[in-house]
Amino acid sequence: MLSSKKGAAILQVLLLAAVLAGIATMLLRFAVGRTTSARHNRRMVAGQLAIQSCMAEVNEIWVDKSPAAFERDMNECIFNCKSGDAGFSDPSVPCSEEKREREYKCVISTFDGNDSDHAVTATISGTNGDCEIKYSLSNAESL
C-alpha cells in the first residue's frame, strides 16, 4: 500500500511538471514572436528612413542647380553631368553619354552602436523628361 502512494505522488509531480512546461513553452513562443515582429518592424522603419534621407539628399542636389541645368538634367533623366564635359559648365550643351551620372549613392550613418554605414543607391531612368527614380538598400539586413 505504501508503494502505491509513492507512485501516485510521482505521477502527480510529473503531471504538474508537464503542465508547467506547456505553460512555459506557450509564454516563450509568445515572447519570441513579439521580439521577431518588433525586430522586423524596426528594420522596415530604418530602411524607409534611410531611403527618405537619400531622397532629401537628391532633392538638395537639384535645388542647388541653376534652372537651365535642372531642365537639361530632367530632360536627359540624369542626376548630374560629370566635370570635364562641355555640358557641365554650360547647361545649354547636352551632356555626352559617358559623362551622364544616372546613379547616386547616399551613405546613411546609424547611431545604434553599430559603426557600419548603410548605402542607399538612387538610380534614375527614362527619356525625354519622363524620369523614374528607384531607391535600393545595399545592406538592409544589418539595419
DSSP file (Angstrom, degrees, kcal/mol; ACC not computed):
  #  RESIDUE AA STRUCTURE BP1 BP2  ACC     N-H-->O    O-->H-N    N-H-->O    O-->H-N    TCO  KAPPA ALPHA  PHI   PSI    X-CA   Y-CA   Z-CA
    1    1 A M     >        0   0    0      0, 0.0     4,-1.2     0, 0.0     3,-0.1   0.000 360.0 360.0 360.0 -34.3    0.0    0.0    0.0
    2    2 A L  H  >  +     0   0    0      1,-0.2     4,-1.5     2,-0.2     3,-0.1   0.869 360.0  54.8 -65.8 -36.4    2.9    2.3    0.7
    3    3 A S  H  > S+     0   0    0      1,-0.2     4,-1.9     2,-0.2    -1,-0.2   0.839 102.9  55.1 -69.4 -32.5    4.3    1.8   -2.7
    4    4 A S  H  > S+     0   0    0      2,-0.2     4,-2.0     1,-0.2    -1,-0.2   0.836 105.7  52.8 -70.8 -30.7    1.1    2.9   -4.5
    5    5 A K  H  X S+     0   0    0     -4,-1.2     4,-2.1     2,-0.2    -1,-0.2   0.882 108.7  50.2 -69.1 -37.5    1.1    6.2   -2.6
    6    6 A K  H  X S+     0   0    0     -4,-1.5     4,-2.3     2,-0.2    -2,-0.2   0.904 110.7  49.8 -65.3 -40.3    4.6    6.9   -3.8
    7    7 A G  H  X S+     0   0    0     -4,-1.9     4,-2.4     1,-0.2    -2,-0.2   0.896 110.1  49.9 -64.4 -41.1    3.6    6.1   -7.3
    8    8 A A  H  X S+     0   0    0     -4,-2.0     4,-2.3     2,-0.2    -1,-0.2   0.890 111.0  49.5 -66.2 -38.8    0.6    8.4   -7.1
    9    9 A A  H  X S+     0   0    0     -4,-2.1     4,-2.3     2,-0.2    -2,-0.2   0.908 111.7  48.0 -66.8 -41.9    2.8   11.2   -5.8
   10   10 A I  H  X S+     0   0    0     -4,-2.3     4,-2.5     2,-0.2    -2,-0.2   0.905 111.3  51.1 -65.0 -40.7    5.4   10.8   -8.5
   11   11 A L  H  X S+     0   0    0     -4,-2.4     4,-2.5     2,-0.2    -2,-0.2   0.903 110.3  49.3 -62.2 -42.4    2.6   10.7  -11.1
   12   12 A Q  H  X S+     0   0    0     -4,-2.3     4,-2.5     2,-0.2    -2,-0.2   0.909 111.5  48.9 -64.3 -41.8    1.2   14.0   -9.7
   13   13 A V  H  X S+     0   0    0     -4,-2.3     4,-2.4     2,-0.2    -2,-0.2   0.916 113.0  47.5 -63.6 -43.7    4.6   15.6   -9.8
   14   14 A L  H  X S+     0   0    0     -4,-2.5     4,-2.2     2,-0.2    -2,-0.2   0.903 112.4  49.3 -64.4 -41.2    5.2   14.5  -13.4
   15   15 A L  H  X S+     0   0    0     -4,-2.5     4,-2.1     2,-0.2    -2,-0.2   0.916 112.4  47.5 -64.0 -43.9    1.7   15.7  -14.4
   16   16 A L  H  X S+     0   0    0     -4,-2.5     4,-2.6     1,-0.2    -2,-0.2   0.894 111.2  51.7 -64.2 -40.3    2.3   19.1  -12.7
   17   17 A A  H  X S+     0   0    0     -4,-2.4     4,-2.4     1,-0.2    -2,-0.2   0.891 109.4  50.4 -63.2 -39.8    5.8   19.4  -14.4
   18   18 A A  H  X S+     0   0    0     -4,-2.2     4,-2.2     2,-0.2    -2,-0.2   0.911 111.2  48.0 -65.4 -42.2    4.2   18.7  -17.8
   19   19 A V  H  X S+     0   0    0     -4,-2.1     4,-2.3     2,-0.2    -2,-0.2   0.934 113.3  47.6 -63.7 -46.3    1.5   21.4  -17.3
   20   20 A L  H  X S+     0   0    0     -4,-2.6     4,-2.5     1,-0.2    -2,-0.2   0.883 110.7  51.8 -63.4 -38.5    4.1   23.9  -16.2
   21   21 A A  H  X S+     0   0    0     -4,-2.4     4,-2.3     2,-0.2    -1,-0.2   0.895 109.3  50.7 -64.6 -39.5    6.4   23.0  -19.1
   22   22 A G  H  X S+     0   0    0     -4,-2.2     4,-2.2     2,-0.2    -2,-0.2   0.914 111.5  47.2 -63.4 -43.3    3.5   23.6  -21.5
   23   23 A I  H  X S+     0   0    0     -4,-2.3     4,-2.4     2,-0.2    -2,-0.2   0.919 112.3  49.8 -64.0 -43.7    2.7   27.0  -20.0
   24   24 A A  H  X S+     0   0    0     -4,-2.5     4,-2.5     1,-0.2    -2,-0.2   0.890 109.8  51.8 -62.8 -39.2    6.4   28.0  -20.2
   25   25 A T  H  X S+     0   0    0     -4,-2.3     4,-2.5     2,-0.2    -1,-0.2   0.914 109.9  48.4 -63.8 -43.1    6.5   26.9  -23.8
   26   26 A M  H  X S+     0   0    0     -4,-2.2     4,-2.1     2,-0.2    -2,-0.2   0.916 112.8  48.0 -64.5 -42.4    3.5   29.0  -24.7
   27   27 A L  H  X S+     0   0    0     -4,-2.4     4,-2.4     2,-0.2    -2,-0.2   0.908 112.7  48.6 -63.8 -41.8    4.9   32.0  -22.9
   28   28 A L  H  X S+     0   0    0     -4,-2.5     4,-2.6     2,-0.2     5,-0.2   0.910 110.3  50.8 -65.1 -42.3    8.3   31.6  -24.6
   29   29 A R  H  X S+     0   0    0     -4,-2.5     4,-2.0     1,-0.2    -1,-0.2   0.896 111.5  48.8 -61.4 -40.7    6.6   31.2  -28.0
   30   30 A F  H  X S+     0   0    0     -4,-2.1     4,-2.1     2,-0.2    -2,-0.2   0.924 112.7  47.2 -64.8 -45.4    4.6   34.4  -27.4
   31   31 A A  H  X S+     0   0    0     -4,-2.4     4,-2.2     1,-0.2    -2,-0.2   0.908 112.8  48.1 -65.4 -42.7    7.7   36.4  -26.3
   32   32 A V  H  X S+     0   0    0     -4,-2.6     4,-2.5     1,-0.2     5,-0.2   0.891 110.5  52.6 -65.9 -39.3    9.8   35.2  -29.3
   33   33 A G  H  X S+     0   0    0     -4,-2.0     4,-2.2    -5,-0.2    -1,-0.2   0.909 110.7  46.7 -62.4 -42.6    7.0   36.1  -31.7
   34   34 A R  H  X S+     0   0    0     -4,-2.1     4,-2.5     2,-0.2    -2,-0.2   0.900 112.6  49.9 -67.0 -40.6    6.8   39.6  -30.3
   35   35 A T  H  X S+     0   0    0     -4,-2.2     4,-2.4     2,-0.2    -2,-0.2   0.920 111.8  47.9 -64.8 -43.9   10.5   40.1  -30.4
   36   36 A T  H  X S+     0   0    0     -4,-2.5     4,-2.3     2,-0.2    -2,-0.2   0.914 112.8  48.6 -62.8 -43.3   10.8   38.9  -34.0
   37   37 A S  H  X S+     0   0    0     -4,-2.2     4,-2.4    -5,-0.2    -2,-0.2   0.906 111.7  49.0 -63.9 -42.1    7.9   41.1  -35.0
   38   38 A A  H  X S+     0   0    0     -4,-2.5     4,-2.3     2,-0.2    -2,-0.2   0.902 111.6  49.3 -64.8 -41.3    9.5   44.1  -33.3
   39   39 A R  H  X S+     0   0    0     -4,-2.4     4,-2.2     2,-0.2    -2,-0.2   0.907 111.1  49.8 -64.4 -42.0   12.8   43.5  -35.0
   40   40 A H  H  X S+     0   0    0     -4,-2.3     4,-2.2     2,-0.2    -2,-0.2   0.925 111.8  48.0 -62.4 -45.2   11.2   43.2  -38.4
   41   41 A N  H  X S+     0   0    0     -4,-2.4     4,-2.6     1,-0.2     5,-0.2   0.895 109.7  53.1 -63.1 -40.3    9.3   46.4  -37.9
   42   42 A R  H  X S+     0   0    0     -4,-2.3     4,-2.6     1,-0.2    -1,-0.2   0.911 109.6  48.4 -62.4 -42.6   12.4   48.2  -36.7
   43   43 A R  H  X S+     0   0    0     -4,-2.2     4,-2.4     2,-0.2    -1,-0.2   0.903 111.9  49.3 -63.9 -41.5   14.3   47.1  -39.9
   44   44 A M  H  X S+     0   0    0     -4,-2.2     4,-2.3     2,-0.2    -2,-0.2   0.932 113.7  45.1 -65.0 -44.5   11.5   48.2  -42.1
   45   45 A V  H  X S+     0   0    0     -4,-2.6     4,-2.6     2,-0.2    -2,-0.2   0.914 113.0  50.7 -66.0 -42.1   11.2   51.6  -40.5
   46   46 A A  H  X S+     0   0    0     -4,-2.6     4,-2.1    -5,-0.2    -1,-0.2   0.897 111.3  49.2 -62.5 -40.1   15.0   52.1  -40.5
   47   47 A G  H  X S+     0   0    0     -4,-2.4     4,-2.2     2,-0.2    -2,-0.2   0.910 111.3  48.5 -64.8 -43.0   15.1   51.2  -44.2
   48   48 A Q  H  X S+     0   0    0     -4,-2.3     4,-2.6     1,-0.2    -2,-0.2   0.901 111.4  50.1 -64.6 -40.7   12.3   53.6  -45.0
   49   49 A L  H  X S+     0   0    0     -4,-2.6     4,-2.2     2,-0.2    -1,-0.2   0.889 109.6  51.4 -65.1 -38.3   14.1   56.4  -43.1
   50   50 A A  H  X S+     0   0    0     -4,-2.1     4,-1.9     2,-0.2    -2,-0.2   0.913 111.8  46.7 -64.4 -41.9   17.3   55.7  -44.9
   51   51 A I  H  X S+     0   0    0     -4,-2.2     4,-2.3     2,-0.2    -2,-0.2   0.908 112.0  50.0 -67.5 -41.2   15.5   55.9  -48.3
   52   52 A Q  H  X S+     0   0    0     -4,-2.6     4,-2.1     1,-0.2    -1,-0.2   0.878 109.1  52.7 -64.4 -36.1   13.7   59.1  -47.3
   53   53 A S  H  X S+     0   0    0     -4,-2.2     4,-1.8     2,-0.2    -1,-0.2   0.897 109.7  48.4 -64.2 -40.4   17.1   60.6  -46.2
   54   54 A C  H  X S+     0   0    0     -4,-1.9     4,-2.5     2,-0.2    -2,-0.2   0.881 107.9  55.0 -67.6 -37.9   18.5   59.8  -49.6
   55   55 A M  H  X S+     0   0    0     -4,-2.3     4,-2.4     1,-0.2    -2,-0.2   0.916 108.2  49.0 -59.7 -42.3   15.5   61.4  -51.3
   56   56 A A  H  X S+     0   0    0     -4,-2.1     4,-2.0     2,-0.2    -1,-0.2   0.881 110.0  51.5 -64.8 -37.7   16.2   64.6  -49.3
   57   57 A E  H  X S+     0   0    0     -4,-1.8     4,-1.6     2,-0.2    -2,-0.2   0.908 110.4  48.3 -65.6 -41.9   19.9   64.4  -50.4
   58   58 A V  H  X S+     0   0    0     -4,-2.5     4,-1.8     1,-0.2    -2,-0.2   0.905 110.2  52.2 -64.5 -41.4   18.9   64.0  -54.0
   59   59 A N  H  X S+     0   0    0     -4,-2.4     4,-2.2     1,-0.2    -1,-0.2   0.881 106.1  54.6 -62.6 -37.3   16.5   66.9  -53.8
   60   60 A E  H  X S+     0   0    0     -4,-2.0     4,-1.6     1,-0.2    -1,-0.2   0.886 105.0  53.9 -62.8 -38.4   19.2   69.1  -52.3
   61   61 A I  H  < S+     0   0    0     -4,-1.6     4,-0.3     1,-0.2    -1,-0.2   0.929 111.7  44.4 -60.5 -45.1   21.4   68.4  -55.3
   62   62 A W  H >< S+     0   0    0     -4,-1.8     3,-1.0     1,-0.2    -1,-0.2   0.829 107.8  57.9 -71.9 -31.2   18.7   69.5  -57.6
   63   63 A V  H 3< S+     0   0    0     -4,-2.2    -1,-0.2     1,-0.2    -2,-0.2   0.864 102.4  55.6 -65.3 -34.8   17.9   72.6  -55.6
   64   64 A D  T 3< S+     0   0    0     -4,-1.6    -1,-0.2    -5,-0.2    -2,-0.2   0.572  91.7  95.9 -75.4  -8.9   21.5   73.8  -55.9
   65   65 A K  S <  S-     0   0    0     -3,-1.0    -3,-0.0    -4,-0.3    -4,-0.0  -0.435  81.7-108.8 -82.8 155.7   21.3   73.7  -59.7
   66   66 A S     >  -     0   0    0     -2,-0.1     4,-2.8     1,-0.1     5,-0.2  -0.439  35.3-108.4 -72.2 157.3   20.6   76.6  -62.0
   67   67 A P  H  > S+     0   0    0      0, 0.0     4,-2.3     0, 0.0     5,-0.2   0.873 120.5  50.6 -56.4 -37.6   17.2   76.4  -63.7
   68   68 A A  H  > S+     0   0    0      2,-0.2     4,-2.3     1,-0.2     5,-0.2   0.919 112.0  45.9 -67.8 -42.4   18.9   75.7  -67.1
   69   69 A A  H  > S+     0   0    0      2,-0.2     4,-2.6     1,-0.2     5,-0.2   0.896 112.8  51.1 -66.8 -39.4   21.0   72.9  -65.6
   70   70 A F  H  X S+     0   0    0     -4,-2.8     4,-2.4     2,-0.2     5,-0.2   0.924 110.8  48.2 -62.1 -44.8   17.9   71.4  -63.8
   71   71 A E  H  X S+     0   0    0     -4,-2.3     4,-2.3    -5,-0.2    -2,-0.2   0.921 112.7  48.2 -63.1 -44.0   15.9   71.5  -67.0
   72   72 A R  H  X S+     0   0    0     -4,-2.3     4,-2.1     1,-0.2    -2,-0.2   0.932 113.1  47.6 -61.7 -45.7   18.7   69.8  -69.0
   73   73 A D  H  X>S+     0   0    0     -4,-2.6     5,-2.3     1,-0.2     4,-0.7   0.871 113.0  48.2 -66.5 -37.0   19.2   67.1  -66.4
   74   74 A M  H  <5S+     0   0    0     -4,-2.4    55,-0.4     3,-0.2     3,-0.3   0.887 111.6  49.8 -69.8 -37.9   15.5   66.4  -66.1
   75   75 A N  H  <5S+     0   0    0     -4,-2.3    54,-1.1     1,-0.2    53,-0.5   0.863 118.4  39.0 -67.3 -34.5   15.1   66.2  -69.9
   76   76 A E  H  <5S-     0   0    0     -4,-2.1    -1,-0.2    -5,-0.2    -2,-0.2   0.491 107.9-127.8 -92.0  -4.2   18.0   63.8  -70.1
   77   77 A C  T  <5 +     0   0    0     -4,-0.7     2,-0.3    -3,-0.3    -3,-0.2   0.959  62.2 132.0  54.0  57.9   17.0   61.9  -66.9
   78   78 A I      < -     0   0    0     -5,-2.3    24,-0.2     1,-0.1    -1,-0.2  -0.927  60.0-138.6-131.8 158.1   20.4   62.2  -65.2
   79   79 A F  S    S-     0   0    0     22,-3.2     2,-0.3     1,-0.3    23,-0.2   0.864  82.2 -21.8 -80.0 -39.5   21.5   63.3  -61.8
   80   80 A N  E     -A  101   0A   0     21,-1.0    21,-2.6    -7,-0.1     2,-0.5  -0.983  56.1-114.9-162.4 163.7   24.4   65.3  -63.0
   81   81 A C  E     -A  100   0A   0     -2,-0.3    19,-0.2    19,-0.2     4,-0.1  -0.965  43.6-118.5-108.0 123.6   26.9   65.8  -65.8
   82   82 A K    >   -     0   0    0     17,-2.7     3,-0.9    -2,-0.5     6,-0.3  -0.205  33.5 -97.9 -62.8 150.5   30.4   64.9  -64.7
   83   83 A S  T 3  S+     0   0    0      1,-0.2    -1,-0.1     5,-0.1     3,-0.1  -0.260 105.2  51.9 -65.5 156.7   33.0   67.7  -64.8
   84   84 A G  T 3  S+     0   0    0      1,-0.4     2,-0.3    -3,-0.1    -1,-0.2   0.349  88.5 103.5  95.2  -5.3   35.3   67.8  -67.8
   85   85 A D  S X> S-     0   0    0     -3,-0.9     3,-1.4     1,-0.1     4,-0.8  -0.835  79.2-124.9-108.5 148.7   32.4   67.8  -70.2
   86   86 A A  H 3> S+     0   0    0     -2,-0.3     4,-2.0     1,-0.3     3,-0.3   0.838 111.3  59.7 -59.9 -32.7   31.1   70.9  -72.0
   87   87 A G  H 34 S+     0   0    0      7,-0.3    -1,-0.3     1,-0.2     8,-0.2   0.675  92.6  68.5 -70.5 -17.2   27.6   70.2  -70.5
   88   88 A F  H <4 S+     0   0    0     -3,-1.4    -1,-0.2    -6,-0.3    -2,-0.2   0.936 114.5  23.9 -66.6 -46.2   29.0   70.5  -67.0
   89   89 A S  H  < S+     0   0    0     -4,-0.8    -2,-0.2    -3,-0.3    -1,-0.2   0.756 127.5  47.0 -92.5 -26.3   29.7   74.2  -67.3
   90   90 A D    ><  -     0   0    0     -4,-2.0     3,-1.9    -5,-0.2    -1,-0.2  -0.901  62.5-168.3-120.7 102.1   27.2   75.2  -70.0
   91   91 A P  T 3  S+     0   0    0      0, 0.0    -1,-0.1     0, 0.0     4,-0.1   0.650  84.1  69.5 -66.2 -13.4   23.7   73.7  -69.4
   92   92 A S  T 3  S+     0   0    0      2,-0.1    -5,-0.1   -20,-0.0   -23,-0.0   0.702  88.5  76.5 -75.9 -16.5   22.6   74.7  -73.0
   93   93 A V  S <  S-     0   0    0     -3,-1.9    -3,-0.1    -7,-0.2     3,-0.1  -0.813  92.3-117.0 -93.4 129.1   25.0   72.0  -74.3
   94   94 A P        -     0   0    0      0, 0.0     2,-0.3     0, 0.0    -7,-0.3  -0.307  31.1-109.4 -62.4 148.8   23.7   68.4  -73.9
   95   95 A C        -     0   0    0     -8,-0.2     5,-0.1    -9,-0.1     2,-0.0  -0.613  34.3-113.9 -78.8 134.9   25.8   66.1  -71.7
   96   96 A S    >   -     0   0    0     -2,-0.3     3,-1.3     1,-0.1     4,-0.5  -0.363  26.7-112.6 -69.6 153.5   27.7   63.4  -73.5
   97   97 A E  G >  S+     0   0    0      1,-0.3     3,-1.0     2,-0.2    -1,-0.1   0.852 114.0  51.3 -57.2 -41.9   26.6   59.8  -72.8
   98   98 A E  G 3  S+     0   0    0      1,-0.2    -1,-0.3     3,-0.0    -2,-0.0   0.664 109.2  52.1 -74.0 -14.3   29.8   58.7  -71.0
   99   99 A K  G <  S+     0   0    0     -3,-1.3   -17,-2.7   -17,-0.1     2,-0.4   0.424  82.3 112.5 -99.1   0.0   29.6   61.8  -68.6
  100  100 A R  E <   -A   81   0A   0     -3,-1.0     2,-0.8    -4,-0.5   -19,-0.2  -0.591  57.0-149.6 -78.0 128.6   26.0   61.2  -67.6
  101  101 A E  E     +A   80   0A   0    -21,-2.6   -22,-3.2    -2,-0.4   -21,-1.0  -0.874  26.6 164.0 -99.4 110.9   25.6   60.2  -63.9
  102  102 A R        +     0   0    0     -2,-0.8    22,-2.4   -24,-0.2     2,-0.4   0.368  60.6  60.1-105.6   1.7   22.5   58.0  -63.6
  103  103 A E  E     -B  123   0B   0     20,-0.2     2,-0.4     2,-0.0    20,-0.2  -0.988  57.4-174.1-133.7 141.0   23.3   56.6  -60.2
  104  104 A Y  E     -B  122   0B   0     18,-2.6    18,-3.4    -2,-0.4     2,-0.5  -0.998  11.7-151.1-136.3 131.3   23.8   58.4  -56.9
  105  105 A K  E     -B  121   0B   0     -2,-0.4     2,-0.4    16,-0.2    16,-0.2  -0.887   7.3-166.5-107.1 130.2   24.9   56.7  -53.6
  106  106 A C  E     -B  120   0B   0     14,-3.2    14,-2.8    -2,-0.5     2,-0.6  -0.922  10.0-149.4-109.3 137.2   23.9   58.1  -50.2
  107  107 A V  E     -B  119   0B   0     -2,-0.4     2,-0.5    12,-0.2    12,-0.2  -0.946  11.5-162.5-110.1 120.6   25.7   56.8  -47.1
  108  108 A I  E     -B  118   0B   0     10,-3.0    10,-2.5    -2,-0.6     2,-0.4  -0.894   5.3-151.2-106.4 121.9   23.5   56.8  -44.0
  109  109 A S  E     -B  117   0B   0     -2,-0.5     2,-0.3     8,-0.2     8,-0.1  -0.748   9.6-151.7 -91.9 138.9   25.2   56.6  -40.6
  110  110 A T        -     0   0    0      6,-0.7     3,-0.2    -2,-0.4    33,-0.0  -0.787  10.6-155.3-107.8 155.0   23.3   54.9  -37.8
  111  111 A F        +     0   0    0     -2,-0.3     4,-0.1     1,-0.1    -1,-0.0  -0.159  62.8 106.7-120.4  37.7   23.7   55.7  -34.1
  112  112 A D  S    S-     0   0    0      2,-0.3    -1,-0.1     0, 0.0     3,-0.1   0.102 106.2 -82.4-103.9  22.4   22.6   52.4  -32.6
  113  113 A G  S    S+     0   0    0      1,-0.3     2,-0.4    -3,-0.2    -2,-0.1   0.154 102.3 110.6  99.4 -19.9   26.0   51.2  -31.5
  114  114 A N        -     0   0    0      1,-0.1    -1,-0.3     2,-0.1    -2,-0.3  -0.762  53.3-160.1 -88.5 132.6   26.9   49.8  -34.9
  115  115 A D        +     0   0    0     -2,-0.4     2,-0.2    -3,-0.1    -1,-0.1   0.373  56.9 114.6 -89.6   4.9   29.6   51.8  -36.7
  116  116 A S        -     0   0    0     26,-0.1    -6,-0.7    -7,-0.1     2,-0.3  -0.487  59.4-139.0 -78.2 146.1   28.5   50.3  -40.1
  117  117 A D  E     -B  109   0B   0     -2,-0.2     2,-0.5    -8,-0.1    -8,-0.2  -0.761   6.8-140.0-102.8 150.8   27.1   52.6  -42.7
  118  118 A H  E     -B  108   0B   0    -10,-2.5   -10,-3.0    -2,-0.3     2,-0.4  -0.947  14.4-146.5-113.9 125.2   24.2   51.7  -44.9
  119  119 A A  E     -B  107   0B   0     -2,-0.5    19,-2.8   -12,-0.2     2,-0.5  -0.773   8.7-165.4 -96.7 132.9   24.3   52.7  -48.5
  120  120 A V  E     -BC 106 137B   0    -14,-2.8   -14,-3.2    -2,-0.4     2,-0.5  -0.970  10.0-153.9-112.5 129.2   21.2   53.7  -50.4
  121  121 A T  E     -BC 105 136B   0     15,-2.9    15,-1.9    -2,-0.5     2,-0.5  -0.913   2.9-160.1-108.6 125.3   21.5   53.8  -54.2
  122  122 A A  E     -BC 104 135B   0    -18,-3.4   -18,-2.6    -2,-0.5     2,-0.5  -0.903  10.1-170.8-101.9 127.2   19.3   56.1  -56.2
  123  123 A T  E     -BC 103 134B   0     11,-2.8    11,-2.7    -2,-0.5     2,-0.4  -0.978   5.0-159.4-122.2 127.3   19.0   55.1  -59.9
  124  124 A I  E     + C   0 133B   0    -22,-2.4     2,-0.3    -2,-0.5     9,-0.2  -0.855  17.0 167.3-107.2 139.9   17.3   57.3  -62.4
  125  125 A S  E     + C   0 132B   0      7,-2.4     7,-2.7    -2,-0.4     2,-0.2  -0.942  22.1  78.9-144.0 164.9   16.0   56.1  -65.8
  126  126 A G  E     - C   0 131B   0     -2,-0.3     2,-0.3     5,-0.2     5,-0.2  -0.646  54.9-106.5 125.9 177.9   13.7   57.3  -68.5
  127  127 A T  E >  S+ C   0 130B   0      3,-0.7     3,-2.2    -2,-0.2   -51,-0.1  -0.969  80.3  15.1-142.3 156.1   13.9   59.5  -71.6
  128  128 A N  T 3  S-     0   0    0    -53,-0.5   -52,-0.2    -2,-0.3   -53,-0.2   0.822 130.1 -50.1  51.6  42.6   12.6   62.9  -72.7
  129  129 A G  T 3  S+     0   0    0    -54,-1.1     2,-1.3   -55,-0.4    -1,-0.3   0.393 110.4 116.5  82.2  -4.7   11.7   64.1  -69.2
  130  130 A D  E <   +C  127   0B   0     -3,-2.2    -3,-0.7   -55,-0.2     2,-0.2  -0.656  49.2 169.7 -94.5  78.2    9.7   61.0  -68.3
  131  131 A C  E     -C  126   0B   0     -2,-1.3     2,-0.4    -5,-0.2    -5,-0.2  -0.598  24.3-166.9 -99.1 150.8   12.0   60.0  -65.5
  132  132 A E  E     -C  125   0B   0     -7,-2.7    -7,-2.4    -2,-0.2     2,-0.5  -1.000   6.5-157.1-134.8 133.4   11.7   57.4  -62.8
  133  133 A I  E     -C  124   0B   0     -2,-0.4     2,-0.4    -9,-0.2    -9,-0.2  -0.943   7.0-168.0-113.4 130.1   13.9   57.1  -59.7
  134  134 A K  E     -C  123   0B   0    -11,-2.7   -11,-2.8    -2,-0.5     2,-0.4  -0.950   5.8-155.5-116.7 138.0   14.4   53.8  -57.8
  135  135 A Y  E     +C  122   0B   0     -2,-0.4     2,-0.4   -13,-0.2   -13,-0.2  -0.914  13.6 179.9-112.7 137.2   16.0   53.6  -54.4
  136  136 A S  E     -C  121   0B   0    -15,-1.9   -15,-2.9    -2,-0.4     2,-0.4  -0.997  24.2-131.5-139.0 144.8   17.6   50.4  -53.1
  137  137 A L  E     -C  120   0B   0     -2,-0.4     3,-0.4   -17,-0.2   -17,-0.2  -0.785  10.4-158.7 -92.6 133.1   19.4   49.5  -49.9
  138  138 A S  S    S+     0   0    0    -19,-2.8    -1,-0.1    -2,-0.4     3,-0.1   0.857  88.3  16.0 -82.1 -34.8   22.7   47.7  -50.3
  139  139 A N  S >  S+     0   0    0    -20,-0.4     3,-1.2     1,-0.1    -1,-0.2  -0.434  71.8 149.3-136.6  61.3   22.9   46.1  -46.9
  140  140 A A  G >   +     0   0    0     -3,-0.4     3,-1.7     1,-0.2    -1,-0.1   0.734  62.6  73.1 -68.5 -23.2   19.4   46.2  -45.4
  141  141 A E  G 3  S+     0   0    0      1,-0.3    -1,-0.2     2,-0.1   -98,-0.0   0.724  94.0  54.4 -67.4 -18.5   19.9   43.0  -43.4
  142  142 A S  G <         0   0    0     -3,-1.2    -1,-0.3     1,-0.2    -2,-0.2   0.428 360.0 360.0 -94.6   2.9   22.1   44.8  -41.0
  143  143 A L    <         0   0    0     -3,-1.7    -1,-0.2    -4,-0.1    -2,-0.1   0.492 360.0 360.0 -72.0 360.0   19.7   47.6  -40.2
